[in-house]
Amino acid sequence: MGKPVRIIKFLALLLVLTLAAAACSAPAETPAEKADPAEGQAGGQEGERIVISGLESTDIEVTVEEIKGLESVTVEATSVSSSGEQNHYTVTGPLFDDLLKKYGKSQKDLVGIRLVAGDGYSIEVPPEILQNRELILAHTINGKPLDERTRPIRAVIPEERSMYWIRNLARIEVLESAQKAEVARVYILETLISQANAEDYTYYESTDRAVKVQELLGLLGLDSMPDTASFVAADGFEKNEQLDIFSKGYIKFTGEDAPLFLSPDLPKGMYIKSIYLCTMGDAALVSQEMAMGVLGTKQVEDKEGVDLKELIKAPGLADADKYLLTAADGYTVEISRDDREKGVVFKNSKGQITVFFEGLPKSTQVKDFLSIEGIE
Amino acid sequence: MIVAFVCLLTACSCREAVPDYILKLAADGESIERMEEYEGDGITAVYAVGVKGKPPRMAAQESYVQGFNDTIKVLVLIDIPTGLTEGVHILEHHETDDYGGYVTEEWFLQRFAGKDAGTRLVLVKMAAKSKDDIVAITGATYTSQAVVDAVNMCLINYRRIIKEVEL
């Protein structure tokens, strides 16, 4: 082999080695690639983004750099936990409203948004909050960058419940205006639950009983499934939940915080305690026990319970000339509009939710009272 | 096995001061010996508790695991004659009050009592279906899993000790 050939081979080998070395020195995995979104990794790292859906025909991806490039505000903000505990923070980040302006929108015009975290936690922010509060896309809290679990962005709504302060924000869904269906039938939650298969559910130290929401939905036999379920708790707390999330959970009906929506696969912040009312499409579920606290009680003879008229009115059941009351076993009773105020819904000695009408024949009494609906 | 265990117990010496929570495990007339050769891989301390010259009655092991926020230090006690867990205690944690902070609650720790040291505990979420199931703290799966991992680590180490002593 001649000398020039050896030099060429040497140079070629050198080139190969140089290229190989260059390839090896490049990071095989950037931190962002390695990061599991569910673990809340990597704030401010290149390529990180949050997704905004519902603003335009396709999803919009906004990088964290873009968000940080918007004008930031720094505010003293207070979060309120479900137990009423207040925590104070100094929060820095741009307003969501300023981000929306880039797309020709305003926060005040939105009918609702859903904030979704990397671990699947999500919460709907209703229009009342969007119109009256600021939503800050926080990248700095108390003067420090966000920690691993909170990065890259934390949604902060000052002075609102901490459930709206979403760590590891992954997605903002802009919701469309939903026509609220008129309630056509009101179900008594306790009776409905008694028709389902209960199972043990360990809740902190106690073993309580719970039923699958999916089974309850099956018992309702709704003609069409709405997208969301709207809840009102006994303390006045209101929340909308996507039906596909709600349907995967349980209603715990004994023990502390019952009736409680929960799921072993959902973050605790998505649980709903002391459910008084749940509306899905044209069906409303009312807890008689919670209604006693919310609507007050009335006494008829030795029976203390909820005024039937109030129980019909509160969920928004349309006015009708007559009403049909149905028991769990299919027994039905028809009453007139005027008879509504004679009725009391109480729990009898066997624990059955029962309707009793003052001054009406005993046959109008409905044990295991399941539902009421208006009829022509 | 017993003879070997007695020898092991007698031969052990403590280089570091024994913490109070370990000292409290010894009844009158009992002593505590450290078994350093069985430490490592997350097990930070192993002690045998009993009357010197007699088979020890309890194995006490400390382990560190990663919780949700930070490390959790767990103490696992095993009753040697029965081979059952006698108790699990949380020595240190930094979990959030509203979530993993329940890890020190007696109702949670009681779920680990009386478990066969020859088994592997499994974390479940709603209800225990078998004797080896440990129901997670509501809303604190990470923390609960960490404690189960710590206890399992100690059970495995205990089985190793027993096996080697038998040899």
Contacts between the chains, C-beta under 8 A, distances in Angstrom:
chain1	res1	chain2	res2	distance
A	81	B	98	7.1
A	83	B	98	8.0
A	199	B	126	7.4
A	199	B	127	7.0
A	200	B	126	7.0
A	200	B	127	3.9
A	201	B	126	5.3
A	201	B	127	6.5
A	202	B	126	6.3
A	202	B	127	5.5
A	202	B	128	7.5
A	202	B	135	4.3
A	202	B	138	7.4
A	203	B	138	5.4
A	204	B	102	6.8
A	204	B	105	7.8
A	204	B	107	7.1
A	204	B	137	7.1
A	204	B	138	5.2
A	205	B	105	6.9
A	205	B	107	3.4
A	205	B	108	7.6
A	207	B	127	6.8
A	210	B	126	7.9
A	262	B	138	7.6
A	264	B	125	3.4
A	264	B	126	5.3
A	264	B	136	7.8
A	265	B	125	7.7
A	267	B	139	7.0
A	268	B	98	7.9
A	268	B	99	6.7
A	268	B	138	6.7
A	268	B	139	2.8
A	268	B	140	7.7
A	271	B	139	7.5
